[in-house]
Amino acid sequence: MAEQLKSAVESSMEKTNLILKDIEQAYGWPKEQRNQSYCALRTVLHLLRDRMPVQESVEFAAQLPVVIRGIYFDGWKPMDVPVKLNRDDFLFEVRQRFQYDIEGGTEHLVQVVLDALRNNVTTQGQWDDVKDTMPKDVARMLP
């Protein structure tokens, strides 16, 4: 049993590191700037999570690696969602919560994070479900 747990945790860490590495490569950030890629991932995940209805949010989270699922649910208050955010509000909130400089603009940062998640974790069907819960202007940012 302990060996299975270790394997599951190691697998989750590998997937998490792949996602963070994808974000870093898109920006040319060295691994030493892991805090930036982590902050970008956390910021976008939390805003996406809070914009979705509870059931859709839980279904999306089920596909995330255990480590990222923990980040995703950290501080979640399901009774307070979904938060109504249009595209401009969503991008404004990302900018407020991401304390680093953003090359290419806030929307680019959101797209980089979502692309990293899409390429490493979720299925097309799940992305379609997430897009269906978003306003059209926010859904256009999703891969």
N, C-alpha and C positions, 0 to 999 in steps of 0.2 A: 504493500500500500504506500509506504513512504517513497519507494522508487517511482511509483506512478505520479505521485504528487510532485516530486522533484522534476520529472519529465514534463509535466504540464506547465509548471512554473518556468522552466527553462525554455520551453517552446513559446510561451507567452512573451518572455523577455526578448527572445530572438525576433519575433514579429514586431514587438514594440520598437526595438532598435532599428529594424528595417524601415519602419514608418518614419521614425525620427531622422534616419539617414537620408531618406528620400527628400524630406523637407530641407535638410541641410544642403544636399547636393543641388537642389533647385535654386538655392540662394548663394551657393558657394561658401557656406559657413563651415569652418573647421569643426571637428568633433568637440573641441574645447568650448565651443559655444552651444553645447547641448541644452543649456538653460533656455536659449532662444527658441529652439525647435520644440522643446517641451511646452513652453509658454504658448507658442502658436497653436500646438495641438490642443492643449487644455482649453484655451480661449474659444476656439472654433467649436470644439466638442460641446462645451457648456452652452454656448448660444444656440447651437443646433438642437441640442437636447431640450432646452427650455422653450424652443419655438414649436416643438412637436407635441401632439396629444400624448398622454401617458402610455397608452397601449402601443402606439407606434414607436415611441422612445424605447420602451422595454424590448420590443422586437428587434430594433436596430442594435441595441446594446448586446443582445444575445450573440451577435456575430463578432463582437470585438474580442481581442485577446484579453485574458483575465486582468492583466496589468492595466490595460487601457480602459477596460470596463470599470475598474476601480476609480480611475481618473474621471471617467464619464459620470459616475454616480456620486462622486465626492461633492457634498453640499447640496444635493438635489432636494427640492421640495415639491413633490408631485402635486400637492394641492394648489400650488401657485402657477401651474402651467396649463395650457400653452400661453406664453407671453406673445402678444401681438407685435411683431416687428416687420416692417416692410424692408426692402433692400437697403435703403439709406440708413434706417435705424439700426439694422443688423451690422452694417459696415461701421457705423459710428460706435457701436458698442465694442466691436472688435478693436477698433483704434484706441478706445479708452482703456481697455483691459490689457492690451499688448504694449508693454512699456518700452519696447525697443524700436529703433528706426526700421522703417519698412521700405525696402527698395521695390519699386514697381507699384506701389500703392496697396491699400488695404484689400481691395477685391482680389488682387493677385495673391496675396498671402492666404486668403480664404480658399482660393482655387487650388493653391499648392497643397494645403493641408487636406482638402477633400480629395484631391487626386491621389495623394499618398494613401489615404484610407481606402479609397475605391480600388486602387491597384493591389493592395495587400490584404484586404479583409473582406469586404462585403460583396454581395452578389448584385447583378444588375436588377433583379427583381426587388431587392431591398432598397436600392437607390430609387427605383421608380416609386415605391411606396412612400419613401421619405419626400421625394419631390411632390407627390400628390398632396401632402399635408402642408406644403409651403405656399405662400403667395407666389404668383407667377414671376414677379421680379426677383424674388429670392431663389426660386427654383431654377432660374436661368444660370445661377452661379454654380449649381451642382453639376458634377461631371456626368 
